[in-house]
Amino acid sequence: MTAVSTPIESRSPTARLALSAVAGVLLYVFIDILLAFLRPDVNLIHNAESDYGVGAYSWLMDINFLLRCGLSLAAAGAILSQTSSGGRLRLGTGFLVAWGLGSGILAFFPDNPSGTPVTTSGAVHLAVAFLAFTSVVIGTIVLSVKFRLVPQLRQVVPLLLAISIAAVVALLLLGHTDFRPGTLAGLYERIFLGLELFWILVVGTRIFSSESRPPRPADQRP
């Protein structure tokens, strides 16, 4: 009851960052579902999510790119605020930040939908997306391993590692398609993005819960 009823303003900066990351993930998914209805011409199995950024309602996809940037940076801030500043923690968080910044950059460089001519914007989009995807894979794996030393996150390490490994498999399958027309590229990419966002959701929820828990009285501490 305390964790729910406490005003947002009275929570710690770490809790607010974690809550922002969680809310950002949920809003991101909502916008993606909305785009699926608004843009039935973009095939969920074959087309990349970025294809929403070309044509009608492209501004909604641009918002989602920027939102992915914001929620990832919020998650990175919550992780650094919640835990000690170990070397691997800083390294993993740095990769998470790189993924977030890369996601934001994608909003300014529309991609080339499968089967369309390659443009400079599309080439930049593809290169940035590759770096961002690679960064988040490395970052989530490194952080998942490091969280074994963080009491607040230790219990979810097996789940986080499973999510990270599944994301690697999805990314490898995506790379194998080379986004050729008629392949399952869109499906693999959505699975990959969903897994990485789920990783952020789990971490954000865990940190928020930990920060919202009232301190134990001194006579109840071990």
Number of C-alpha atoms within 10 A of each C-alpha: 6 9 15 9 7 11 9 13 8 9 15 14 16 23 24 21 24 31 24 21 30 25 15 24 23 15 16 21 14 13 15 17 12 12 19 16 11 13 16 9 11 19 14 17 16 19 24 23 23 25 20 25 25 16 10 12 13 18 14 17 24 23 16 26 23 22 21 24 24 21 27 28 23 25 28 26 18 24 24 16 17 20 16 12 12 11 10 15 20 18 16 24 26 17 24 27 24 22 28 27 20 24 26 21 20 27 23 15 21 25 26 21 20 17 10 10 8 12 13 12 14 18 15 17 22 18 12 20 19 15 15 22 25 16 21 26 21 19 24 24 20 20 23 26 17 18 22 15 14 13 10 17 21 15 13 15 19 13 12 26 18 15 21 26 15 16 26 21 14 21 22 14 17 21 14 13 15 12 19 13 14 13 16 20 27 23 20 24 27 19 18 25 18 16 21 22 23 18 21 25 22 17 26 29 18 19 25 25 17 18 20 18 11 10 9 8 7 7 6 6 7 4
